[in-house]
Amino acid sequence: MQEIPFAESPGDILDTLHRISFLREIDDRHLQSIFRMSKVISYEQGEKIIVEGACESHLFILLTGEVKITKYDAVVAWLRQTGDIFGEFALIDLLPRSATAIALMPTTCLTIDASYVDALPPVDQALIHAILYKSLAQLLTERLRSTSEELASLKRGIMASGPSI
């Protein structure tokens, strides 16, 4: 893991951040603040970005590379697109990490510390909380729908194979 400088100009940074659906509704002033309080970190292939059970409060946004998410050593997701988000539970429940994230190739992520919002003035906190929670709710709803479909498919497969003796 290595923190790296973001080489793009301020305008390019905002363009990049606006392309990320999670951040699309946040105005430029707040995006600049988020970026100043965030870090861009690169990871080597095979390096663990998040370790299941660790206590951290960072959200990760994939900028380049690929990440696999595992739970009890089983792969539960593959992240390959710029803007893919992981570690979002840390912003919601502040509990230990529920899964492990591993870089599958050299990977770069923008990390946002949950405490960033707490450092804002109260009026801005309310606005950013509303936008972040709406975005998180949409993201988690998409993931829950996908998981429900996968679970239903697995159950149909088990039922179709008949009772085991």
Secondary structure as UniProt FT lines:
FT   STRAND          2..3
FT   HELIX           10..18
FT   HELIX           21..23
FT   TURN            24..25
FT   HELIX           28..36
FT   STRAND          39..43
FT   TURN            45..46
FT   STRAND          48..50
FT   TURN            52..53
FT   STRAND          58..64
FT   STRAND          67..71
FT   TURN            72..73
FT   STRAND          74..79
FT   TURN            82..83
FT   STRAND          85..86
FT   HELIX           89..92
FT   STRAND          100..103
FT   STRAND          107..113
FT   HELIX           115..118
FT   HELIX           122..160
//
